Amino acid sequence: MINKLAGTCKPIGIAAALLLTGAAQSAGDPERMKLDFSEEWRVFIRPELEQVDLTSYNELPDELGGVAAAIASFTNGQFAINEEKYREGTPAVLMNEFDAAADGFMQIGCGADWFFEFFVNGKTLYSTLRHGNESIEYSIENHVFDIPVKKGRNLVVVLLQSGSQGWKFFYGEPPYRDLAGEAPTLENFKRRVPEIYGTSMFEKSNLRESLIRMVQNGIDLVDADTYGEYARRYPGSEAEKQVVDPDAQPLLHFYEASFDRVLSELEAEKVPEGGVVLWHIYNMGYIVKTGNGCFGIDIHHRRAEILAPYLDFLLVTHAHGDHYTMPLVAKMKDLGKPVVSNFLSSGDRAEHPAELAFGEITVKTRPADHNASLKNYVLTYEIVCGKDEDACVIFHSGDASSIQQLAPDGPIAFHIVHPHVGVDAAKAAEILKPQLTLVSHLQELNHPRGNARWDYVYASHETQRVRNRNLNAVFPLWGEKIVWRRP
């Protein structure tokens, strides 16, 4: 919060931002120093920046872009600008001058509503101007980077551009990170992806959090067009032979390695008596194996058709392409295996709601709204994985938007939920009381960055909201496995 303010500006207040434009800086040989900015900042609200070069400053100005400086001090690296009138993208510039005892570097974390660019001693160091903060959970852990400092006087300049809720900015010294080890390089991904499966989604650890940040950094380099084109390079096609975008290679290595892991475990996995094993594929996709059957829900992957021989049936919640893969649907039909949906002409389209039997597995379907325009567009699935009274029940609500339409007949073991389409995951957990909520529909790469590509910071927040109600929730990473045992 602002403690004092002087100058010609009105009282102001700010919060946090997110986005990397280059590779993470390595600590290297320089000395790591405590983040130690001056308490006093200069703030310029709505300057005219057309003729201003923010890299040209080497000392604090009294005026910038026709605006006099407001002198502000902030508490705990947190400030907000509150004004009645603003429009998205309106600039504010923050400046801080501080002294360092020697050459070295400091690690800083920033977050903002909604865009920021960070300059140190006349050099652009970090920018989120292209995609914005991306995470709506603002914190100093949104964007972490190293800033080089020189002995003597140093100048920091932060360009903020407002979001739909005004200006917000957070900064501070986060728990130290080995940024080189979390950099989205192919070498790091090849070396570290196997480590993911040695961690547990049920236990918080520094290693797992570091691995998740590495994956997030890789995801941030893959745009929707690149992924969309890659996802259509089906096995055996000419497109499969094309060179992969170098920036996308690290993340796509994880995409393929996670699928390989599921394939390697699927046939050999011994299911506990009366139990169930789930593997997360991508987005809202899960493979489920019981003692007497195996099926898939919302499987979207470039190589999904390879799964067809292992599956007894396939469930698809709705017609959006991130919830199914046509070559898998076609392969299932070639093998004479059922595909349940409410839209596929080649699938098994029952009247819904319906109750379907696949061996000892019972599937109950119910229509639900995706949004106000797409009424009854989604099928929710209540899947009873056996004939015993205490059989595992999985409830997959797809992209259903109304919590009132989520109506399983009885207790459920798992709720697979999209937490940002209208259903509040925590409230759903309170009502449905699953043994475990699986927060899903994360990092859907067909969506542009900053637009419906919900990140792991958001996922962590949503799982914690469920846990705060003394209920269980996790967000699995691609290729991770969950084993359910009969109580």
C-alpha positions as MATLAB code, in Angstrom:
seq = 'MINKLAGTCKPIGIAAALLLTGAAQSAGDPERMKLDFSEEWRVFIRPELEQVDLTSYNELPDELGGVAAAIASFTNGQFAINEEKYREGTPAVLMNEFDAAADGFMQIGCGADWFFEFFVNGKTLYSTLRHGNESIEYSIENHVFDIPVKKGRNLVVVLLQSGSQGWKFFYGEPPYRDLAGEAPTLENFKRRVPEIYGTSMFEKSNLRESLIRMVQNGIDLVDADTYGEYARRYPGSEAEKQVVDPDAQPLLHFYEASFDRVLSELEAEKVPEGGVVLWHIYNMGYIVKTGNGCFGIDIHHRRAEILAPYLDFLLVTHAHGDHYTMPLVAKMKDLGKPVVSNFLSSGDRAEHPAELAFGEITVKTRPADHNASLKNYVLTYEIVCGKDEDACVIFHSGDASSIQQLAPDGPIAFHIVHPHVGVDAAKAAEILKPQLTLVSHLQELNHPRGNARWDYVYASHETQRVRNRNLNAVFPLWGEKIVWRRP';
ca = [
       0.000    0.000    0.000;
       1.099    3.577   -0.528;
       2.167    5.299    2.652;
       2.617    8.795    1.257;
       2.154   10.517   -2.039;
       3.312   13.890   -3.249;
       3.084   15.731   -6.552;
       0.286   16.590   -8.927;
      -1.263   13.096   -9.217;
      -4.315   11.871   -7.352;
      -3.867    9.244   -4.618;
      -3.128    5.898   -6.202;
      -2.831    2.206   -5.381;
      -1.295   -0.986   -7.507;
      -0.935   -5.076   -7.685;
       1.034   -7.835  -10.024;
       1.979   -9.135  -13.606;
       3.477  -11.998  -15.732;
       5.483  -12.984  -18.944;
       8.978  -13.762  -20.214;
      10.399  -12.568  -23.518;
      13.719  -14.379  -23.417;
      15.552  -17.227  -21.744;
      15.867  -17.130  -17.983;
      19.083  -15.555  -16.831;
      21.519  -17.778  -15.034;
      23.101  -16.696  -11.795;
      26.540  -17.569  -13.177;
      29.547  -16.210  -11.347;
      28.261  -12.809  -10.167;
      27.394  -12.399   -6.513;
      23.759  -12.936   -5.584;
      22.473  -10.047   -3.486;
      19.370   -9.453   -1.420;
      16.690   -7.530   -3.275;
      17.123   -4.065   -1.823;
      15.341   -1.305   -3.691;
      14.859    2.169   -2.277;
      11.651    2.673   -0.328;
      10.887    5.714   -2.442;
       9.451    5.320   -5.943;
       8.569    7.900   -8.532;
       5.247    7.269  -10.260;
       4.005    8.850  -13.489;
       0.312    8.316  -14.276;
      -0.827    8.479  -17.911;
       2.359    9.915  -19.411;
       2.506   10.523  -23.157;
       5.106    7.955  -24.197;
       5.132    8.337  -27.972;
       8.317   10.430  -27.863;
       9.767    8.802  -24.728;
      12.561    6.201  -24.769;
      12.491    4.484  -21.376;
      15.918    2.937  -22.010;
      17.506    6.381  -22.236;
      17.204    7.288  -18.540;
      20.135    6.926  -16.160;
      18.676    8.930  -13.267;
      15.272    9.774  -11.841;
      13.438   12.521  -13.746;
      11.047   15.005  -12.187;
       8.820   14.867  -15.245;
       8.098   12.206  -17.864;
       5.853   12.439  -20.902;
       4.333   15.695  -19.710;
       3.479   14.307  -16.254;
       5.067   15.437  -12.997;
       6.389   12.733  -10.689;
       4.395   11.555   -7.711;
       6.646   10.399   -4.887;
       5.404    7.172   -3.352;
       6.600    4.571   -0.891;
       5.143    1.085   -0.794;
       4.670   -1.550    1.889;
       5.680   -5.157    1.222;
       6.284   -4.477   -2.453;
       2.586   -4.108   -3.149;
       0.756   -1.193   -4.615;
      -2.393   -0.371   -6.577;
      -3.628    2.543   -8.613;
      -7.306    3.190   -8.049;
      -8.959    5.718  -10.319;
     -12.537    5.972  -11.474;
     -11.710    6.491  -15.144;
      -9.206    4.481  -17.137;
      -9.144    2.288  -20.204;
      -7.283   -0.956  -20.786;
      -3.684   -0.425  -21.876;
      -3.331    2.982  -20.229;
       0.303    3.492  -19.163;
       1.854    4.248  -15.813;
       5.613    4.343  -15.233;
       7.332    3.483  -11.947;
      10.972    4.308  -11.233;
      13.316    3.319   -8.425;
      16.926    4.313   -7.814;
      19.087    2.260   -5.431;
      22.745    1.664   -4.585;
      24.616   -1.651   -4.705;
      27.871   -2.364   -2.849;
      29.276   -4.462   -5.710;
      28.519   -5.895   -9.128;
      26.154   -8.856   -8.968;
      22.532   -9.829   -9.445;
      19.268   -9.832   -7.529;
      16.344  -12.171   -8.049;
      12.934  -10.536   -8.253;
       9.386  -11.741   -8.645;
       6.649   -9.635  -10.209;
       2.985   -9.840  -11.092;
       0.636   -7.269  -12.632;
      -2.822   -6.402  -13.857;
      -2.263   -6.709  -16.682;
       0.909   -5.842  -18.609;
       4.401   -4.781  -17.561;
       7.874   -4.266  -18.957;
      10.918   -4.166  -16.706;
      14.076   -2.130  -17.420;
      17.361   -2.053  -15.486;
      20.072    0.526  -16.188;
      18.760    1.303  -19.660;
      18.176   -2.296  -20.781;
      14.874   -4.080  -21.341;
      15.036   -7.163  -19.155;
      11.578   -8.735  -19.015;
       8.239   -8.084  -20.692;
       4.656   -9.317  -20.546;
       3.364   -6.754  -23.048;
       2.500   -9.407  -25.624;
       0.375  -11.765  -23.539;
      -0.217   -9.988  -20.252;
       0.086  -11.535  -16.821;
      -1.766  -14.652  -18.009;
      -2.477  -15.714  -14.438;
      -5.336  -13.997  -12.629;
      -3.809  -15.083   -9.313;
      -1.417  -12.163   -8.855;
       1.708  -12.810   -6.823;
       5.461  -12.270   -6.805;
       5.788  -15.835   -8.078;
       4.048  -15.086  -11.389;
       7.259  -13.918  -13.066;
      10.645  -14.554  -11.505;
      13.852  -13.347  -13.117;
      17.382  -12.226  -12.266;
      18.353   -8.574  -12.621;
      22.002   -7.601  -13.088;
      23.198   -4.748  -10.880;
      26.388   -2.730  -10.909;
      28.399   -1.287   -8.074;
      27.028    2.137   -7.225;
      23.792    3.716   -8.453;
      21.226    1.619  -10.350;
      17.934    2.623  -11.978;
      14.861    0.392  -12.340;
      12.004    1.441  -14.631;
       8.692   -0.431  -14.806;
       6.166    0.305  -17.524;
       2.669   -0.755  -16.491;
      -0.297   -0.966  -18.819;
      -3.673   -1.287  -17.140;
      -5.963   -4.271  -17.454;
      -9.735   -4.322  -17.257;
      -9.579   -3.666  -13.504;
      -7.008   -0.843  -13.505;
      -3.348   -0.939  -12.557;
      -1.984   -3.493  -10.113;
       1.607   -4.492   -9.427;
       3.412   -6.761   -6.971;
       7.153   -7.157   -6.618;
       9.379   -8.785   -4.064;
      12.085  -11.346   -3.437;
      10.625  -14.828   -3.997;
      12.023  -18.084   -2.639;
      15.235  -18.510   -4.637;
      14.960  -20.445   -7.884;
      17.596  -22.039  -10.073;
      16.331  -20.336  -13.205;
      18.854  -22.065  -15.450;
      17.473  -25.451  -14.374;
      13.916  -24.282  -15.050;
      14.699  -22.798  -18.454;
      12.613  -24.314  -21.278;
      15.484  -26.026  -23.082;
      15.307  -29.434  -24.732;
      18.259  -30.550  -22.628;
      16.442  -29.641  -19.399;
      13.232  -31.366  -20.505;
      15.006  -34.576  -21.537;
      16.876  -34.639  -18.247;
      14.119  -33.575  -15.900;
      10.792  -34.862  -17.287;
      11.402  -38.362  -15.806;
      11.766  -36.673  -12.408;
       8.105  -35.604  -12.580;
       7.012  -39.197  -12.079;
       9.170  -39.531   -9.000;
       7.172  -36.764   -7.298;
       3.629  -36.946   -5.977;
       0.698  -34.737   -6.935;
      -0.541  -35.294   -3.361;
       2.567  -33.852   -1.697;
       4.041  -30.396   -2.039;
       7.780  -30.369   -2.669;
      10.352  -27.907   -3.936;
      11.363  -30.380   -6.639;
       7.841  -30.762   -7.993;
       7.245  -27.026   -7.965;
      10.504  -26.474   -9.858;
       9.512  -29.094  -12.451;
       6.073  -27.519  -12.860;
       7.675  -24.119  -13.453;
       9.951  -25.646  -16.100;
       6.939  -27.171  -17.855;
       5.068  -23.869  -17.607;
       8.022  -22.039  -19.149;
       7.957  -24.534  -22.026;
       4.209  -24.157  -22.486;
       4.609  -20.385  -22.690;
       6.787  -20.778  -25.798;
       4.164  -22.746  -27.756;
       1.485  -20.703  -29.487;
      -1.920  -22.066  -30.438;
      -1.177  -22.283  -34.174;
       2.032  -24.236  -33.587;
       0.309  -26.750  -31.347;
      -2.768  -27.037  -33.558;
      -0.616  -27.865  -36.580;
       1.508  -30.338  -34.608;
      -1.518  -32.099  -33.106;
      -2.695  -32.959  -36.638;
       0.564  -34.729  -37.519;
      -1.034  -38.107  -37.053;
       1.116  -41.261  -37.023;
       2.087  -42.348  -40.526;
       1.159  -39.037  -42.163;
       3.538  -37.020  -44.306;
       3.127  -34.141  -41.874;
       4.661  -36.261  -39.116;
       8.016  -36.046  -40.906;
       8.129  -32.240  -40.848;
      10.594  -30.392  -38.640;
       9.203  -29.238  -35.289;
       9.440  -25.563  -34.332;
      12.636  -25.360  -32.184;
      10.887  -23.225  -29.544;
       8.193  -25.886  -29.187;
      10.537  -28.882  -29.013;
      11.026  -28.921  -25.212;
       7.314  -28.895  -24.394;
       6.429  -31.324  -27.186;
       9.078  -33.689  -25.821;
       7.052  -33.775  -22.583;
       3.805  -34.143  -24.557;
       5.153  -37.245  -26.305;
       7.107  -38.665  -23.342;
       4.035  -38.476  -21.097;
       2.007  -40.391  -23.682;
       4.767  -42.988  -23.994;
       4.661  -43.435  -20.246;
       0.925  -44.183  -20.297;
       1.403  -46.667  -23.137;
       4.213  -48.431  -21.295;
       2.128  -48.818  -18.123;
      -1.330  -49.425  -19.531;
      -1.065  -53.075  -20.578;
       1.200  -54.183  -17.740;
      -0.593  -52.363  -14.897;
      -2.041  -54.726  -12.313;
      -5.220  -53.190  -10.961;
      -5.817  -53.817   -7.236;
      -8.758  -56.105   -6.518;
     -11.885  -54.001   -6.742;
      -9.745  -50.986   -7.578;
      -9.297  -48.570  -10.459;
      -6.279  -46.921  -12.116;
      -6.511  -43.577  -13.941;
      -3.933  -41.932  -16.209;
      -4.135  -38.297  -17.260;
      -3.477  -37.781  -20.968;
      -4.070  -34.109  -21.848;
      -6.608  -31.412  -21.038;
      -9.628  -33.374  -19.686;
      -8.505  -36.725  -21.055;
      -8.243  -39.796  -18.830;
      -7.674  -43.489  -19.426;
      -9.365  -45.682  -16.791;
      -8.510  -49.329  -16.184;
     -10.514  -51.582  -13.890;
     -10.156  -55.251  -13.099;
     -12.432  -56.120  -16.009;
     -12.370  -53.240  -18.462;
     -10.582  -50.201  -19.858;
     -12.018  -47.027  -21.339;
     -11.137  -43.466  -22.252;
     -12.839  -40.123  -21.652;
     -12.195  -36.981  -23.760;
      -8.940  -38.289  -25.237;
      -7.170  -35.652  -27.291;
      -3.633  -36.398  -28.446;
      -1.730  -36.550  -31.708;
      -1.171  -40.319  -31.284;
      -4.478  -41.136  -29.587;
      -5.450  -43.789  -32.161;
      -2.688  -46.024  -30.767;
      -4.852  -46.438  -27.658;
      -7.764  -48.060  -29.511;
      -6.631  -51.695  -29.034;
      -6.483  -51.166  -25.273;
      -9.919  -49.533  -24.893;
     -13.262  -51.317  -24.593;
     -15.209  -48.101  -25.214;
     -14.694  -44.335  -25.549;
     -16.689  -41.462  -24.039;
     -16.712  -37.918  -25.476;
     -18.341  -35.087  -23.533;
     -18.904  -32.645  -26.403;
     -17.982  -31.531  -29.902;
     -15.040  -29.213  -29.190;
     -11.865  -30.567  -30.747;
      -9.801  -30.495  -27.546;
     -12.030  -33.274  -26.147;
     -11.625  -35.941  -28.803;
      -9.369  -37.090  -31.666;
     -10.974  -38.224  -34.922;
      -8.365  -40.879  -35.818;
      -9.052  -42.539  -32.448;
     -12.810  -42.388  -33.054;
     -12.328  -43.910  -36.516;
     -10.037  -46.639  -35.187;
     -12.511  -47.571  -32.467;
     -15.237  -47.963  -35.080;
     -12.931  -50.036  -37.289;
     -12.430  -52.371  -34.333;
     -16.164  -52.490  -33.622;
     -15.822  -50.714  -30.282;
     -18.430  -48.267  -28.919;
     -17.922  -44.501  -28.973;
     -20.495  -42.552  -26.957;
     -21.202  -38.893  -27.747;
     -24.085  -36.559  -28.553;
     -22.722  -35.414  -31.917;
     -20.524  -37.964  -33.733;
     -22.366  -39.504  -36.693;
     -19.909  -42.387  -36.594;
     -20.372  -42.908  -32.862;
     -22.995  -44.609  -30.699;
     -25.510  -41.809  -30.195;
     -28.107  -42.770  -27.657;
     -30.939  -40.567  -26.524;
     -29.729  -38.702  -23.464;
     -30.017  -39.015  -20.549;
     -29.209  -42.696  -20.859;
     -27.872  -45.623  -18.880;
     -25.439  -47.810  -20.825;
     -23.769  -51.074  -19.837;
     -20.301  -52.128  -20.978;
     -19.645  -55.445  -19.303;
     -19.594  -54.769  -15.578;
     -19.204  -51.003  -16.080;
     -22.316  -48.794  -16.100;
     -22.295  -45.337  -17.709;
     -25.020  -42.792  -16.946;
     -25.226  -39.791  -19.272;
     -26.928  -36.460  -18.653;
     -27.031  -33.365  -20.905;
     -25.680  -30.096  -19.507;
     -25.160  -26.555  -20.774;
     -21.743  -25.407  -21.918;
     -22.838  -21.782  -21.608;
     -25.909  -19.598  -22.139;
     -25.772  -20.156  -25.910;
     -24.789  -23.834  -26.076;
     -27.676  -25.470  -24.250;
     -27.448  -29.220  -23.570;
     -24.197  -29.192  -25.512;
     -22.224  -31.300  -23.026;
     -22.736  -34.829  -21.728;
     -21.726  -35.492  -18.152;
     -20.747  -39.069  -17.375;
     -21.318  -40.945  -14.126;
     -19.313  -44.145  -14.501;
     -19.839  -46.988  -12.046;
     -16.761  -49.197  -12.348;
     -18.237  -52.498  -11.190;
     -21.311  -54.284   -9.862;
     -20.424  -54.156   -6.162;
     -22.120  -51.594   -3.933;
     -18.759  -50.041   -3.057;
     -17.520  -49.876   -6.661;
     -15.534  -46.814   -7.668;
     -17.691  -44.091   -9.262;
     -16.102  -41.498  -11.552;
     -18.010  -38.328  -12.438;
     -16.691  -36.395  -15.464;
     -18.528  -33.106  -16.005;
     -16.667  -32.027  -19.152;
     -17.223  -28.350  -19.927;
     -20.537  -28.177  -18.073;
     -21.180  -24.657  -16.839;
     -24.013  -25.084  -14.354;
     -23.448  -26.623  -10.968;
     -27.199  -27.297  -10.741;
     -26.878  -29.732  -13.676;
     -24.253  -31.867  -11.953;
     -26.396  -34.612  -10.460;
     -24.785  -38.005   -9.919;
     -27.102  -40.561   -8.345;
     -24.922  -41.283   -5.328;
     -21.483  -40.927   -3.734;
     -18.565  -40.501   -6.129;
     -14.871  -41.255   -5.807;
     -13.633  -38.756   -8.417;
     -14.951  -35.521   -9.896;
     -13.086  -34.500  -13.050;
     -13.918  -30.798  -13.349;
     -13.272  -27.788  -15.548;
     -12.891  -25.012  -12.941;
     -13.329  -21.974  -15.180;
     -16.372  -22.479  -17.358;
     -19.036  -21.680  -14.788;
     -18.704  -24.502  -12.262;
     -16.922  -23.440   -9.095;
     -14.710  -26.436   -8.276;
     -14.746  -25.774   -4.538;
     -18.523  -25.367   -4.350;
     -18.964  -28.469   -6.498;
     -16.752  -30.381   -4.076;
     -18.883  -29.211   -1.152;
     -22.075  -30.385   -2.866;
     -20.897  -33.606   -4.533;
     -18.362  -34.561   -1.859;
     -16.065  -36.662   -4.055;
     -13.212  -38.508   -2.432;
     -10.955  -36.548   -4.789;
     -11.464  -33.594   -7.142;
      -9.268  -33.697  -10.244;
      -8.829  -30.112  -11.443;
      -8.483  -30.443  -15.209;
      -8.793  -28.554  -18.520;
      -5.415  -26.948  -17.859;
      -2.844  -25.803  -20.420;
      -5.089  -26.488  -23.406;
      -2.646  -25.453  -26.098;
      -5.236  -24.858  -28.814;
      -6.142  -21.737  -26.854;
      -3.935  -18.639  -27.205;
      -1.736  -17.682  -24.294;
      -3.615  -15.505  -21.863;
      -6.978  -16.637  -23.266;
      -8.520  -19.772  -21.746;
      -5.161  -21.500  -21.340;
      -5.407  -21.888  -17.587;
      -1.959  -22.249  -16.074;
      -0.507  -24.131  -13.121;
      -0.616  -21.085  -10.828;
      -4.371  -20.991  -11.371;
      -4.604  -24.764  -10.929;
      -2.761  -24.567   -7.614;
      -5.123  -21.838   -6.435;
      -8.204  -23.867   -7.385;
      -6.978  -27.036   -5.686;
      -6.176  -25.043   -2.560;
      -9.691  -23.569   -2.520;
     -11.058  -27.109   -2.389;
      -8.578  -28.123    0.302;
      -9.515  -25.102    2.383;
     -12.917  -26.784    2.773;
     -11.204  -29.889    4.227;
     -11.753  -31.770    0.971;
      -9.218  -33.428   -1.322;
      -8.092  -32.057   -4.678;
      -5.097  -32.363   -6.997;
      -4.152  -31.326  -10.515;
      -2.297  -34.138  -12.282;
       0.333  -33.498  -14.932;
       0.296  -35.299  -18.274;
       1.138  -38.973  -17.893;
       0.571  -39.142  -14.137;
      -1.267  -42.085  -12.621;
      -3.768  -42.342   -9.765;
      -4.581  -45.664   -8.123;
      -7.915  -46.024   -6.294;
      -8.266  -48.897   -3.843;
     -11.510  -50.141   -2.413;
     -11.893  -48.841    1.170;
];
